[in-house]
Amino acid sequence: MTSTIDFTVTDKMTLCLGLRKTSDARAAVLVEMGTNYGGSGKFGFFAPGQAAPDIAAGLSGSSANPAAKVIGISSPATFIASAKFDYALNSINSGRLRANSGDFSVLNVAPGEQAAFTNNPIYIGARAGNSLQFPGNLYTLTILGAETSAEELAQLEQYVADKTGVTL
């Protein structure tokens, strides 16, 4: 867990992770803003379990907590995952997720109006209180309080891939 990080000045966020998922036995938190990502102005990055061997990134808004998913990442797997969030869009495109520089998947519903992210701790590898522990290794995590261009994201993903040992 980090101490409180203030993202209240931005409505955009970019995350990039290099990780190895070693088990699909249970759902797990990779990165989560606040004690859980429910409630407006937060995000979450998850590794769902057996029922759905995939990864998901969610964005909590005023009317919903939608998620975007990349399906079919069964364990064991080493990969790069990237998410881009933009509350200003207030559409399914407000949250986008991809693995290994592939195509983006989008949110299942619009999150609802939200002015900016909140001021919360960031939990890494587990939910607050030490539940939903991630079974694997998190090699690299980058969180930017801004949206990146396609070129900037490609450079960031290549850097994370190099550190993680993944070929894009």
C-alpha positions as CSV (number, residue, x, y, z in Angstrom):
1,M,0.0,0.0,0.0
2,T,1.2,3.5,-0.7
3,S,0.3,6.5,1.4
4,T,-2.5,8.7,0.0
5,I,-1.9,9.8,-3.6
6,D,-3.8,12.9,-4.8
7,F,-5.1,12.5,-8.3
8,T,-7.9,15.0,-7.8
9,V,-6.4,17.4,-10.4
10,T,-6.9,14.9,-13.3
11,D,-9.7,13.1,-15.0
12,K,-7.2,10.9,-17.0
13,M,-5.0,8.0,-16.0
14,T,-2.7,5.6,-17.7
15,L,-1.4,2.3,-16.1
16,C,1.1,-0.2,-17.4
17,L,2.0,-3.4,-15.6
18,G,4.4,-6.2,-16.3
19,L,3.4,-9.4,-14.5
20,R,3.3,-13.1,-14.3
21,K,0.0,-14.7,-13.3
22,T,0.7,-18.1,-11.7
23,S,-2.8,-19.3,-10.8
24,D,-6.4,-18.8,-11.8
25,A,-7.7,-20.3,-8.6
26,R,-9.2,-17.1,-7.3
27,A,-9.9,-13.5,-8.2
28,A,-7.1,-11.1,-7.2
29,V,-6.3,-7.4,-7.1
30,L,-3.3,-6.2,-9.1
31,V,-3.7,-2.5,-8.3
32,E,-6.6,-0.7,-6.7
33,M,-7.2,2.9,-5.7
34,G,-8.8,3.0,-2.2
35,T,-10.0,0.2,0.0
36,N,-12.1,-1.0,-3.0
37,Y,-12.7,0.5,-6.3
38,G,-16.4,1.0,-5.6
39,G,-17.4,4.6,-5.2
40,S,-16.8,7.5,-7.6
41,G,-13.3,8.5,-8.7
42,K,-11.4,5.3,-8.4
43,F,-9.9,2.6,-10.5
44,G,-9.0,-1.1,-10.2
45,F,-7.0,-3.7,-12.1
46,F,-7.9,-7.3,-11.5
47,A,-6.9,-10.9,-12.3
48,P,-10.2,-12.8,-12.2
49,G,-10.1,-16.5,-11.3
50,Q,-11.1,-19.9,-12.6
51,A,-14.6,-18.8,-13.9
52,A,-12.9,-16.3,-16.2
53,P,-9.2,-16.6,-16.8
54,D,-8.7,-13.1,-17.9
55,I,-7.7,-9.6,-16.7
56,A,-10.0,-6.7,-16.0
57,A,-9.6,-3.0,-15.4
58,G,-12.5,-1.0,-13.9
59,L,-13.4,2.6,-13.4
60,S,-15.9,3.7,-10.8
61,G,-18.2,6.5,-11.6
62,S,-21.4,8.1,-10.3
63,S,-23.7,5.6,-11.8
64,A,-21.7,2.4,-12.4
65,N,-18.5,0.5,-11.8
66,P,-17.9,-0.8,-15.3
67,A,-15.0,-3.0,-16.4
68,A,-13.1,-3.7,-19.6
69,K,-11.7,-7.3,-20.0
70,V,-9.0,-9.1,-22.0
71,I,-10.2,-12.7,-22.1
72,G,-8.2,-15.9,-22.4
73,I,-5.1,-15.2,-20.4
74,S,-4.9,-18.5,-18.5
75,S,-2.1,-19.1,-16.0
76,P,0.7,-19.4,-16.0
77,A,1.2,-16.4,-18.2
78,T,3.7,-13.5,-18.3
79,F,2.5,-10.4,-20.1
80,I,2.1,-6.6,-20.2
81,A,-1.2,-5.0,-19.4
82,S,-2.1,-1.4,-20.1
83,A,-5.2,0.6,-19.2
84,K,-6.2,4.1,-20.1
85,F,-9.0,5.9,-18.2
86,D,-10.7,9.2,-19.2
87,Y,-13.7,10.4,-17.1
88,A,-14.3,13.3,-19.5
89,L,-15.5,10.9,-22.2
90,N,-18.3,9.5,-20.0
91,S,-18.8,6.6,-22.4
92,I,-17.7,3.0,-22.8
93,N,-14.4,4.5,-24.2
94,S,-13.8,6.0,-20.7
95,G,-11.8,2.9,-19.9
96,R,-9.7,0.9,-22.3
97,L,-7.6,-2.2,-21.6
98,R,-5.2,-4.3,-23.6
99,A,-2.5,-7.0,-23.2
100,N,0.8,-7.2,-25.0
101,S,0.1,-4.1,-27.1
102,G,-2.9,-5.8,-28.7
103,D,-6.3,-4.2,-29.5
104,F,-8.1,-2.3,-26.7
105,S,-11.3,-3.6,-25.1
106,V,-13.6,-1.0,-23.7
107,L,-15.9,-0.7,-20.6
108,N,-19.1,-2.7,-20.6
109,V,-21.1,0.5,-19.7
110,A,-20.4,4.2,-19.2
111,P,-19.3,5.0,-15.7
112,G,-21.5,8.1,-15.2
113,E,-20.4,11.7,-14.6
114,Q,-17.3,12.1,-12.5
115,A,-15.1,15.2,-12.5
116,A,-11.7,13.7,-11.5
117,F,-10.0,10.9,-9.6
118,T,-9.9,11.0,-5.8
119,N,-7.3,11.3,-3.1
120,N,-6.6,7.7,-1.9
121,P,-3.9,5.1,-1.1
122,I,-3.0,2.7,-3.9
123,Y,-3.1,-1.0,-2.9
124,I,-0.7,-3.2,-4.9
125,G,-1.1,-7.0,-5.0
126,A,-4.1,-7.2,-2.6
127,R,-7.2,-5.4,-1.5
128,A,-7.1,-3.3,1.7
129,G,-7.1,-5.7,4.6
130,N,-4.9,-8.2,2.7
131,S,-7.7,-10.0,0.9
132,L,-7.8,-10.9,-2.8
133,Q,-4.0,-11.5,-2.9
134,F,-2.5,-11.7,-6.4
135,P,-0.9,-15.1,-7.1
136,G,2.1,-14.2,-9.1
137,N,4.8,-11.6,-9.7
138,L,4.3,-7.9,-10.4
139,Y,7.6,-6.9,-12.1
140,T,6.8,-3.3,-13.2
141,L,4.0,-0.9,-12.4
142,T,3.7,2.6,-13.9
143,I,0.8,4.9,-13.0
144,L,0.6,8.3,-14.7
145,G,-2.0,10.9,-13.8
146,A,-2.4,11.7,-17.5
147,E,-3.5,10.1,-20.7
148,T,-0.7,9.1,-23.0
149,S,-0.6,9.3,-26.8
150,A,-0.4,6.1,-28.8
151,E,3.3,6.7,-29.3
152,E,4.0,7.3,-25.7
153,L,2.0,4.3,-24.6
154,A,3.9,2.1,-27.2
155,Q,7.3,3.4,-25.7
156,L,6.1,2.7,-22.1
157,E,4.9,-0.8,-23.0
158,Q,8.2,-1.6,-24.7
159,Y,10.1,-0.4,-21.7
160,V,7.9,-2.6,-19.4
161,A,8.2,-5.5,-21.8
162,D,12.0,-5.3,-21.7
163,K,12.0,-5.2,-17.9
164,T,9.6,-8.1,-17.7
165,G,11.1,-10.4,-20.4
166,V,8.1,-10.2,-22.8
167,T,8.5,-9.9,-26.5
168,L,5.9,-7.6,-28.1
